[in-house]
Amino acid sequence: MHQPLVSPSTWKYGLGLAVWGVAVLGTLQIHRIPGYWGHAICGPWGCGPPAQALVAYHGFWLMLFVPPAIAFQGQLSIERLRKVGIALTVLGLVAFVGIVCWEAVDWLLHASMHRKRYVVQRCLFVVVNLVDLPTLQLILTGMTCVVIARVRRRRDDGEPDEQPTPATDQPQEESAEMAESLS
C-alpha cells in the first residue's frame, strides 16, 4: 500500500504557517496604502512618522506574537500558559516603565521651560513611536495568554459562564422543603 509522503496534519500546519507568514508580511505593506492618514501625533513634544507606518509596524508585531500564542496555547498546560502570559506582560511593563523613566529624565533635563509641562505626552509619544521595541505588543500578547488560560481553566473545571439564580437552581420540592425548615 502506498503511503503519502506528507501527513494531512503536516499540510495543515504548513498551510497555517504560510498564511501566517503572508499575513505578517502583508501587515508591513500597510505603509504603502495611498492617501494621507495624517500626522496625528504632533505637538510640542515632537512629530511622529506617518500614521500608515505606525500602523504597519505595530500591526507587524501584533501579527508576529498574537496568532502563534493563540495557535499554540493548546500545547502548554494551563498553568504554564498563565506563567508565560504573566512573564510576557511583566516584561512588556518593565520595558514600558523603563522607557518612560528614561524619557522623562531626558526630557526634563533638556527641554525648555515651556516644553517641560508636556513630559507625559512626550513619554507616551516615545513609547508609541518606538516600533523597534514591541512593549505594547508584549503586554497585549501576555494578557491574551492569561485570558486564554483563564477561559481554559473555567472550561476544564466545568464552571458555567453565568451563575444560576437560586430560584432556577433548585427544583420546586427542594425549595418548599427549605422554606419549611427555615420556618
C-alpha positions in Angstrom: 0.0 0.0 0.0 1.2 3.5 -0.9 1.6 5.9 2.0 1.5 9.7 1.4 4.8 11.5 1.7 3.4 14.1 3.9 0.6 13.6 6.5 -2.5 15.7 6.5 -1.5 17.3 9.8 1.8 18.4 8.2 -0.2 20.0 5.4 -2.5 21.7 7.9 0.4 23.2 9.8 2.3 24.1 6.7 -0.7 25.9 5.2 -1.3 27.7 8.6 2.4 28.8 8.7 2.2 30.0 5.1 -1.0 32.0 5.8 0.5 33.5 8.9 3.7 34.4 7.1 1.7 36.2 4.3 -0.3 38.0 6.9 2.8 39.2 8.7 4.4 40.4 5.5 1.1 41.9 4.3 0.8 43.9 7.5 4.1 45.5 6.8 2.7 46.6 3.5 0.1 48.8 5.1 2.5 51.8 4.9 2.1 51.6 1.1 -1.6 52.3 1.2 -2.1 55.5 -0.7 -3.7 58.5 0.9 -3.0 60.9 3.7 -3.7 59.5 7.1 -2.1 62.5 8.7 0.5 63.1 11.3 -1.9 62.7 14.2 0.9 62.5 16.7 2.3 66.0 16.6 2.8 68.7 19.2 5.4 70.5 21.3 6.6 67.0 22.3 7.6 66.2 18.7 6.2 65.0 15.5 5.9 61.3 14.6 6.1 59.4 11.4 3.1 59.0 9.1 0.2 57.0 10.6 0.5 54.3 7.9 4.0 53.5 9.1 3.0 53.3 12.8 0.0 51.1 12.0 2.2 48.8 9.8 4.9 48.3 12.4 2.6 47.9 15.4 0.5 45.6 13.3 3.6 43.6 12.4 4.5 43.0 16.0 0.9 42.0 16.8 0.7 39.6 13.9 4.1 38.2 14.9 3.2 37.5 18.5 -0.6 37.0 19.0 -1.5 34.4 16.4 1.2 31.9 17.5 0.2 32.5 21.1 -3.4 31.6 20.2 -2.4 28.7 17.9 0.0 27.0 20.3 -2.0 27.7 23.5 -3.2 24.1 23.4 0.4 22.8 23.6 1.0 24.2 27.0 -0.6 23.3 30.3 -3.0 25.9 31.7 -0.6 26.8 34.5 2.4 27.1 32.1 0.3 29.2 29.7 -0.6 31.5 32.6 3.0 31.8 33.7 4.1 32.6 30.1 1.4 35.2 29.9 2.4 36.8 33.2 6.1 36.8 32.1 5.3 38.5 28.8 3.1 41.1 30.5 5.7 41.8 33.1 8.5 42.0 30.5 6.4 44.5 28.5 5.5 46.6 31.6 9.1 46.7 32.7 10.2 47.9 29.3 7.4 50.4 29.2 8.3 51.8 32.6 12.0 51.9 31.7 11.3 53.8 28.5 9.0 56.2 30.3 11.5 56.9 33.1 14.4 57.3 30.7 12.5 59.7 28.5 11.1 61.7 31.5 14.5 62.3 32.9 16.0 63.2 29.5 13.1 65.5 28.6 13.1 67.3 31.9 16.9 67.8 31.7 17.0 69.1 28.1 13.6 70.6 27.3 12.9 74.3 27.5 10.8 75.5 30.4 7.8 75.9 28.1 8.0 72.3 27.0 8.7 70.6 30.3 5.0 70.6 31.1 4.5 68.1 28.2 6.5 65.4 29.8 3.6 62.9 30.0 2.8 63.5 26.3 6.4 63.2 25.4 6.8 59.8 27.2 3.7 58.4 25.6 4.8 59.8 22.2 8.1 58.0 22.5 6.5 54.7 23.5 4.1 54.8 20.6 6.8 55.7 18.1 9.4 53.3 19.4 8.5 50.5 16.9 11.8 48.7 17.4 10.9 47.5 20.8 7.4 45.9 21.0 6.5 46.8 24.5 2.8 47.3 23.9 2.5 44.1 21.9 4.3 42.1 24.6 1.8 43.4 27.1 -1.1 42.5 24.8 0.2 39.1 24.0 0.8 38.3 27.7 -2.6 39.4 28.6 -4.0 37.3 25.7 -2.2 34.2 27.2 -3.6 34.9 30.7 -7.1 35.3 29.4 -6.9 32.1 27.3 -5.5 30.2 30.4 -8.4 31.5 32.5 -11.0 30.5 29.9 -9.5 27.1 29.6 -9.4 26.6 33.3 -13.1 27.6 33.6 -13.9 25.2 30.7 -12.0 22.4 32.2 -13.4 22.9 35.7 -16.9 22.9 34.2 -17.8 26.3 35.6 -20.8 27.8 33.9 -20.4 31.2 32.2 -23.1 32.7 34.3 -24.0 31.9 37.8 -27.5 30.4 38.0 -30.1 32.2 40.1 -31.2 30.4 43.2 -34.8 30.1 42.0 -33.8 28.2 38.9 -31.0 26.3 40.6 -33.3 24.1 42.8 -36.3 22.1 41.9 -39.7 23.2 43.4 -39.7 20.4 46.0 -36.3 21.3 47.5 -37.4 25.0 47.6 -40.5 24.0 49.6 -38.5 21.8 52.0 -36.0 24.6 52.5 -38.8 27.1 53.3 -40.4 24.7 55.8 -37.0 24.2 57.6 -36.5 27.9 57.9 -39.9 28.4 59.5 
